[in-house]
Amino acid sequence: MRRAALKFSQELDRIAFSDPCCKVLTNAFARYALSGEEIKSALRMQMDHPVLWEDSMRKLLTDGIDLFIEVGPGEVLKGLLRRIDRRASVLGMENSEDLERIEDYGS
């Protein structure tokens, strides 16, 4: 992974990241990135370092986030999140019909 991480880092250097206009929680640090450079740093880190997924989910839950969307097939992340907090709502999105259902959620 080290070689892939180095190549990825070189590619990131070619990209200018803007500061976020919304909250971006990084799995690399389990905290919000306040600048484009912090986002870039987090992307570098998660290539060959453990991600802090559970810490990130706990941070979101503590901050009052109670609806999560799992993109892709299966429900692995839903199961992991429900182990942390059974009250968390998780919607799955695998196709365009799911996207429409999510768009209508809560309206």
Secondary structure, DSSP 4 states (H G I P E B T S, - for coil): -HHHHHHHHHHHHTSPPPPPSS-EEETTTTEEE-SHHHHHHHHHHHHHS---HHHHHHHHHHTT--EEEEESSS-HHHHHHHHH-TT-EEEEE-SHHHHHHHHHTT-
